[in-house]
Amino acid sequence: MKRLAALALPLSMIGMAAQARDSLGVFEAWGAFRDPATPRCYAIAKPVSAKSEGFAAVGSWPRQKIRGQVHFRLSRMRAGDAAVILNVGDRRFTLVAGQVDAWAPDARADAAIIAAMRSAGSMSVQTRDARGRGFADTYALRGAATAIDAAALGCARLR
């Protein structure tokens, strides 16, 4: 299973376009960006709670032939044994997780998550933090489909 944790991104939506990143647009709560030097393209959003350091992203890396990979940066460090569950509309997905990052377990799950994102109004990632307290990062999905499509188009010709 090849998962990339390469989304080391600035968390401010305004500051994301700086330093070799091209803004492909901001669509409601989601932004789309291209980094031609890497190359990579991604759609990204912060949780509804703006205090959070977390983010949700859907990225593509043309050189690695990876497209539509879902990635979450959790707002808190996760307890080592805690499951990470993504709820998108009425769909539920179990994610693979590190201490602060989580991904779909495979490309098929990435595709199912993105399909669910296209028709839902919100999604939340829930787990327990290092102190054992449950928490959830919630994301508005207005603009997500357009941002995901813009990012995919932004990388269509990059190699």
C-alpha positions in Angstrom: 0.0 0.0 0.0 1.6 3.2 -1.2 0.3 6.2 0.7 1.8 9.7 0.5 2.2 11.9 3.4 3.6 14.6 1.1 1.0 17.2 1.7 3.2 19.4 3.8 1.1 22.5 3.1 0.6 25.9 4.7 -2.7 25.8 6.6 -3.9 29.3 5.8 -6.1 29.3 2.7 -4.9 32.8 1.8 -1.2 31.9 2.2 -1.4 28.7 0.2 -0.9 30.2 -3.2 2.6 31.5 -2.2 6.0 30.1 -3.0 5.7 28.2 -6.3 2.1 27.2 -5.8 -0.4 28.3 -8.4 -3.9 29.0 -7.2 -6.5 27.2 -9.4 -9.4 28.8 -7.6 -11.2 29.1 -4.3 -14.7 27.4 -4.3 -16.7 28.1 -1.2 -14.7 26.5 1.7 -12.3 24.6 -0.7 -9.2 25.8 -2.6 -7.4 24.2 -5.5 -3.7 24.5 -6.0 -0.9 23.3 -8.3 2.7 23.0 -7.5 4.4 22.4 -10.9 7.9 22.0 -9.4 6.9 18.8 -7.5 4.5 18.3 -9.6 1.3 17.9 -7.6 -2.2 19.3 -7.5 -4.6 19.3 -4.6 -8.0 20.5 -3.3 -7.9 21.5 0.3 -10.1 22.8 3.1 -9.8 23.6 6.8 -12.3 22.2 9.3 -15.4 24.3 10.1 -13.7 25.1 13.5 -11.1 27.6 12.3 -9.0 27.1 15.5 -8.0 23.7 14.1 -4.6 23.0 12.6 -6.1 20.2 10.6 -7.1 20.0 7.0 -8.7 17.7 4.4 -7.1 17.3 1.0 -7.5 15.4 -2.2 -4.2 15.3 -4.1 -2.6 14.0 -7.3 1.0 13.3 -8.1 1.4 12.7 -11.8 4.9 11.3 -11.7 3.9 8.7 -9.2 0.7 8.0 -11.2 -1.4 8.8 -8.1 -4.7 10.6 -8.6 -7.5 11.4 -6.2 -5.8 10.5 -3.0 -7.6 11.6 0.2 -5.6 12.8 3.1 -6.6 14.3 6.5 -4.4 16.1 8.9 -6.1 15.6 12.3 -6.5 18.6 14.6 -5.1 16.7 17.5 -2.6 13.9 18.0 -4.5 10.6 18.0 -4.3 7.9 20.6 -2.2 5.1 19.2 -4.9 2.4 19.3 -7.8 4.7 18.3 -9.7 4.0 15.1 -10.2 6.9 12.7 -13.7 7.0 11.2 -14.8 9.3 8.3 -18.5 10.0 8.0 -19.5 11.5 4.6 -23.3 11.9 4.5 -24.7 8.5 5.3 -21.5 6.7 4.4 -18.9 5.6 6.9 -15.2 4.7 6.1 -12.4 3.4 8.4 -9.2 5.2 7.6 -5.6 4.2 8.0 -3.8 6.6 10.4 -0.5 7.8 11.8 -0.3 10.1 14.8 -1.8 13.1 13.1 -2.5 12.0 9.6 -5.1 9.7 8.1 -5.8 8.2 4.6 -8.1 5.9 2.8 -6.7 2.3 2.9 -6.5 2.0 -0.9 -7.4 3.7 -4.2 -10.8 2.0 -4.3 -11.7 3.6 -0.9 -10.3 7.0 -2.2 -12.7 6.8 -5.1 -15.6 5.9 -2.9 -14.9 8.7 -0.5 -14.6 11.3 -3.3 -17.9 10.0 -4.8 -19.6 10.4 -1.4 -18.1 13.9 -1.0 -19.7 15.0 -4.3 -23.2 14.4 -3.0 -23.0 15.1 0.8 -23.2 18.5 2.5 -20.6 17.8 5.2 -18.1 15.2 6.4 -16.4 14.5 9.7 -13.3 12.6 10.9 -13.6 11.2 14.4 -11.2 9.5 16.7 -9.8 9.8 20.2 -6.9 12.0 21.1 -3.7 11.1 23.1 -5.6 11.8 26.4 -8.4 9.4 25.4 -11.0 12.1 24.7 -13.1 11.8 21.6 -13.0 14.5 19.0 -14.2 15.2 15.4 -13.0 17.5 12.7 -16.0 18.6 10.5 -15.7 19.9 7.0 -18.3 21.7 4.8 -18.4 20.2 1.4 -19.8 23.1 -0.6 -17.3 23.7 -3.4 -15.4 20.4 -2.7 -16.4 18.8 -6.0 -15.4 21.8 -8.1 -12.1 22.2 -6.2 -11.3 18.5 -6.7 -12.1 18.8 -10.4 -10.0 21.9 -10.8 -7.0 20.2 -9.1 -7.4 17.1 -11.3 -7.5 19.3 -14.4 -4.5 21.3 -13.1 -2.4 18.2 -13.1 -3.7 16.6 -16.3 -0.7 17.7 -18.3 2.0 17.8 -15.7 4.5 14.9 -15.7 
